[in-house]
Amino acid sequence: MLLSGLFVEYLQGKGRGVFTNVPIGAGEIIEVSPVIVMSAREREALDTTALHDYIFVWGEEQNQCCMALGYIPLYNHSYASNCEYFMDFDKNTMMIKTVRNIVAGEELTINYNGDWNNEKPVWFDVQ
């Protein structure tokens, strides 16, 4: 499920990002997508490829990873994001939900830490 009005745009210095051309209210589900779950061993291999930047830690014990389908791998990171992601380990899906009102033309962002306002530095800010 992908909310009508979402689109992908290229941003100088950030790469691709997800945007909306319609206003979206707070608490709206904007995407639900299946994921492909992989083992810890497969993650080691993925970490040596460009896919490293697009996978998520997965599972109750966080000993797997997943590649989300749909637009989910393209949402850019923000420490004060306007969306949050949720994982359903039983259904092998991820959901994106807004945390505040979004205006038309705005980029939709998630916090790669999981919680929308978590300010802990993510891997690419620690390097």
KAMO-V992970 format. One line per field, one symbol per residue. ss: DSSP state (H for helix, E for strand, C for the rest). psi: psi as a letter, one per 40 degrees, with the letter a starting at -180 (. if undefined). burial: b if it has 16 or more other C-alpha atoms within 10 Angstrom, else e. Layout:
ss->???
psi->???
burial->???
This chain:
ss->CECCCEEEEEECCCEEEEEECCCECCCCEEEEEEEEEECHHHHHHHCCCHHHHHEEEECCCCCEEEEECCCHHHCEECCCCCEEEEEECCCCEEEEEECCCECCCCEEEECCCCCCCCCCCCHHHHC
psi->hhhheiihihhhedaiihiieiihiiehhehhiiihhiidddddddeeidedeeiiiiidefeaiihiaaedeehiihegieiiiihgddefiiihhieiihiheihhiiheedhdfhehhideed.
burial->eeeeebeeeeeeeeeebbbbeeebeeebbbbbbbbebbeeeebeebeeeeeeeebbbbbeeeebbbbbeebbbbbbbbbebbbbbebeeeebbbbbbbbeebeeeebbbbbbbebbbeeeeeeeeee
